[in-house]
Amino acid sequence: MAGAAHDVASALRLARGRALAAGVTTEVRFDAAARLFETRVRGGAALETRRLPAGVGFAALPARGRLGFTAVGSADNGTITLAAGASARSVVVNQRGRVRVQ
């Protein structure tokens, strides 16, 4: 469970870094049914797609199913909660682009 949460956090941090480096808005989109998340330039092709490990799913996602990072590193506020049985971990993103695992 902790590994999956850190994998999601890593993808979010990488998306922020890509947004800063390229000067374009980058987002991470979540697909709860397929248990996957992908990084993409907003409106563009997927840069990277990752799948959650077996037994781990998304328990809660941002309303739009994605989090975006602007070219200056700011972000949409959002929380992604992962669950495996009775265990749960959350990845929280604030408007300054800070990503943390709880």
C-alpha positions as CSV (number, residue, x, y, z in Angstrom):
1,M,0.0,0.0,0.0
2,A,2.7,2.5,1.0
3,G,4.6,1.7,-2.2
4,A,1.5,2.4,-4.4
5,A,1.0,5.8,-2.6
6,H,4.6,6.7,-3.1
7,D,4.3,5.7,-6.8
8,V,1.4,8.1,-7.2
9,A,3.2,10.9,-5.4
10,S,6.3,10.3,-7.6
11,A,4.2,10.6,-10.7
12,L,2.7,13.9,-9.4
13,R,6.1,15.3,-8.5
14,L,7.4,14.3,-12.0
15,A,4.5,16.0,-13.7
16,R,5.2,19.2,-11.7
17,G,8.9,19.0,-12.8
18,R,7.9,18.5,-16.4
19,A,5.5,21.5,-16.3
20,L,8.3,23.7,-14.8
21,A,10.9,22.5,-17.3
22,A,8.8,22.7,-20.4
23,G,6.8,25.8,-19.5
24,V,3.5,24.1,-20.2
25,T,0.6,22.8,-18.1
26,T,1.0,19.1,-17.3
27,E,-1.6,16.9,-15.6
28,V,-2.0,13.5,-14.1
29,R,-5.3,11.8,-15.0
30,F,-6.8,8.9,-12.9
31,D,-8.9,6.1,-14.2
32,A,-10.5,4.3,-11.2
33,A,-12.1,1.5,-13.2
34,A,-8.8,0.5,-14.9
35,R,-6.7,1.3,-11.8
36,L,-4.3,3.4,-13.8
37,F,-3.0,6.9,-13.9
38,E,-1.2,8.8,-16.7
39,T,0.9,11.9,-17.1
40,R,0.2,14.1,-20.1
41,V,0.6,17.6,-21.4
42,R,-2.8,19.1,-21.1
43,G,-4.7,18.4,-24.3
44,G,-1.8,16.3,-25.6
45,A,-0.6,12.7,-25.8
46,A,0.2,10.6,-22.7
47,L,3.8,10.9,-21.6
48,E,3.6,8.0,-19.1
49,T,1.0,5.5,-17.9
50,R,1.2,3.5,-14.7
51,R,-1.1,0.9,-13.1
52,L,-1.7,0.3,-9.4
53,P,-0.6,-3.0,-8.0
54,A,-3.1,-5.9,-7.7
55,G,-5.4,-5.5,-4.8
56,V,-5.0,-1.7,-4.6
57,G,-7.6,0.7,-5.9
58,F,-8.6,4.3,-5.9
59,A,-11.0,5.0,-3.0
60,A,-11.4,8.7,-3.7
61,L,-10.2,11.0,-6.5
62,P,-10.5,14.7,-7.3
63,A,-13.9,15.6,-8.8
64,R,-12.5,16.0,-12.3
65,G,-10.4,12.8,-12.1
66,R,-7.2,14.7,-12.7
67,L,-4.7,17.1,-11.1
68,G,-2.9,19.8,-13.2
69,F,0.4,21.6,-12.6
70,T,1.0,25.0,-14.4
71,A,4.2,26.2,-15.9
72,V,5.1,28.1,-12.7
73,G,4.6,25.0,-10.5
74,S,1.2,25.8,-9.0
75,A,-1.4,23.1,-8.9
76,D,-5.0,22.2,-8.4
77,N,-5.7,21.3,-4.8
78,G,-6.6,17.6,-4.5
79,T,-6.5,14.4,-2.6
80,I,-6.1,10.9,-4.0
81,T,-6.9,8.1,-1.6
82,L,-5.8,4.5,-2.3
83,A,-7.2,1.5,-0.5
84,A,-6.4,-2.1,-0.1
85,G,-8.8,-3.9,2.1
86,A,-9.1,-2.0,5.4
87,S,-5.8,-0.1,4.8
88,A,-5.8,3.3,3.1
89,R,-3.2,6.0,2.2
90,S,-3.8,9.5,0.8
91,V,-1.7,11.6,-1.5
92,V,-2.4,15.3,-1.0
93,V,-1.5,18.2,-3.4
94,N,-1.8,21.8,-2.4
95,Q,-2.1,24.9,-4.6
96,R,1.6,25.6,-4.4
97,G,2.3,22.1,-6.0
98,R,3.5,20.5,-2.8
99,V,2.8,16.7,-2.8
100,R,2.8,14.6,0.4
101,V,1.7,11.1,1.4
102,Q,-0.4,10.7,4.6
